[in-house]
Amino acid sequence: MASIESVTLDVADPTAANRFYTAAFGLDTQVRLRASEAPTTGFHGFTLALAVSQPATVNSLIDAALDAGAMPLKPAEKSLWGYGGVVQAPDGTIWKVATSAKKDTGPATRQVDEIVLLLGVADVAASRRFYVGQGLAVSKSFSRMYVEFAAGASPVKLALYRRRALAKDVGVSPDGTGSHRLVIGGDAGPFIDPDGFAWEAASSSAPMP
């Protein structure tokens, strides 16, 4: 079964971005950085979600991100599915921090249970067929709205969402052009998917500086 080993974000200043991600989320091996001035405007077409165990941990990570320079997009709050909020990193990447729990069971931590890469796509059904053809196994599917692939032992789970719905979920306009500023490292690559997201062999992704 194909899997994702890491995601590489193209950023203008890898050193500054590394400081942010270390301070905000404590991420290192799963999220990598490389210098790029590739032109891009508006929504990059994807989000990264951090799944955690309880609301206190959501607050802890979002507060740390804001202190490190993130911009708030949606305040952390309760919803039908749990509790979460959304921030935008200084490099432009949108991060959602959420939990399915509605009550705390202990003190806040910085433990991230799961990282989910959500790609905003034009046609969920077509992209699903493409990724199944690349060796990914579907674990959840909701018609033409949302698809989630089995992660197995991978540190990053892949999901597909309609681009406009994904943008609405995180509180931004769906409009955007140019580079996605993202490269996915895994054993399924190299290839470029129907929406222009690039995959490469995991070993060719550079770690954080």
N, C-alpha and C positions, 0 to 999 in steps of 0.2 A: 504494500500500500504506500502510495506516495505521501510525503510529508514535508512540512516547512520546518527548517532548522533556525531560520532567522529572517528578519526584515531589515533592509538597509535603507535609511532615510538620506536623501540627497539634501544637504544643507549648505548654506553659504559659509558658515563658520563652525567646523566640527568641534573645535576646542570649547567654544561657548555652549554648543548644544550638548556636549558631553557633561559639562558642569551642570546644566539644567536637568538632564535625565538622571544623573546620579543623585542630585539633591531632591528632585521631585519624586521619583519612583524607585530609585535604587536599581535600575535596569542596566545590564551590561551585555551578556552574551546573546540574548534574544533580539535586542535592538541594536543595530550597528549604524555607523555614520560614515559618510564620505563627502568630500567637498564637491559642490556642483553649483554652477550659476545657470543651469538650464532654465529658460524662461517659463514662467507659470503665473497664472492669475486666478483669483477666486478659489473655489472649492477644488481640492486636489483629487476628489473622487473616491476617497477611502477614509476610514477612521480606524483607530486602534482602541480596543476596549480592555480594561483590566477588571477581571472578576475577582472579588474579595469576599471574605466570610461574613462581614457585618457592617452596619451603618457607621460605626465609630471608625473603622478602617477606611471607609470611603472618605469620611471627613478628614482623616489624618493625611491621606495622599493628596486630596484636592487642596487642602490648606498648604501643604508643602510645595505643590506645583505653583500655586498663586504667589507664595513667598519667593519662589525661584524665578518669577517673571512671566508666568502663564497668564493668559487673558480668559476671564470667565465667559462661558457661552450659555450655560444653564446651571443654576444653583443646585446643589444637592438637595433632593427632596424625595418624599415618599410617592410611590405610584402603585398601580394595580399589581405590578410584577415585583416590586421591591423598593429599592432606594438607590439613587445615583445622581451624578452630576457630570457636566461636560466642561472641559477647558481646552484652550488652544495654546500649544507650545510656542515659544518665540520663533521657531523655524517654520511655523504654519501648520504643523501636524495637529489634528484634532484627536483628543483623548477622552474617552468616556470611562468613568470609574463607577462600578455598580456592584450591588449584591442582591440576591434574591431574598435575603433575610430582612425582616422589618424591625427586629429588635436585636440589641446587643447581647452577646453571651459572655463578654469578658472585656478586658481593656483593649484599647486601640493598638494595632500593630501596623507594620508596613509590609505585611505578607501578601503577595499577589498569588492567587490560586491558579489563574488562567489568563492567557493573553489571546485575544481574538482579533484577527484582522478581518475587517468588513470591507469588501469591495463594493462600490456603487456601480451597478452595471445597467446597460440599456435594456437587456432582455435576459431575465433570470433563467428562463428555461434553456435558452441557447447557450448561455455561459455554463450552466449545469452540465449540459451534454458535452461541452468542450472539456471541462475539468474531469468528468468521468472518463473521457477518452485519454486523459493524461495519467490516469491511474489513481485518482482520488475517489474515496468511497463516501457516499452520501449517508449522513447519520440522521438528519432532520430535513424535511422539505414541506413548505407550506405553499402549494400551488405555484403561481408565478411571482410570489412576493418575496420569499426568503428561502435560502438553502444553506445548510450547515454541513461541513464535511468532517468525517471522523479524524481526530487528531492522532490517535494511537499514542506513541511515546513522544510525539513532537511537542516542543515547548510552545508552539503557536498554532492555534486553530484557525481555519479559513471559513468564512461565511460570505454569502452573496446576498445583496439587498438591492432593490431598485434605487437608482441614483437619487431621484427626487425624494423618495421616502427616507433614504439615509440622511440626506441633507436636512430634511425637516426634523428628523429625530434628534439631531445634534444642534439645531437652531441656526443654520446658515442657509444662504441662497445656494441652489444647486448649480448655478452658473460658474464656469471655470474653463480655462483653456491652457494649452501647453503641457509641460511635463507633469506627470503624477508625483514626481519627486520620491519615488518608491521603487525598490527592487526587492523581489522575493527570492530568498535563497532556499533551495530544497533539492531533493533528489529527483524531482520530476522534470526540471529544466535542462537546457535553456529553451525558452519559447516566449512568445508574446501572445497574450490572450485576446479575445475579440474586442475588449475595451482598452487595449493598449498597455495593460499592466505587464511588466517584464519579469520573467523568472530567469534565474541563473543557477549554476551548480553552487551548492552551499559553500564549498571550499573556496570559491572565488570572491565571497563577500568579505569585506575588510572589517575587522573588529573596531570597537570604539577606540579613539586615540588615547 
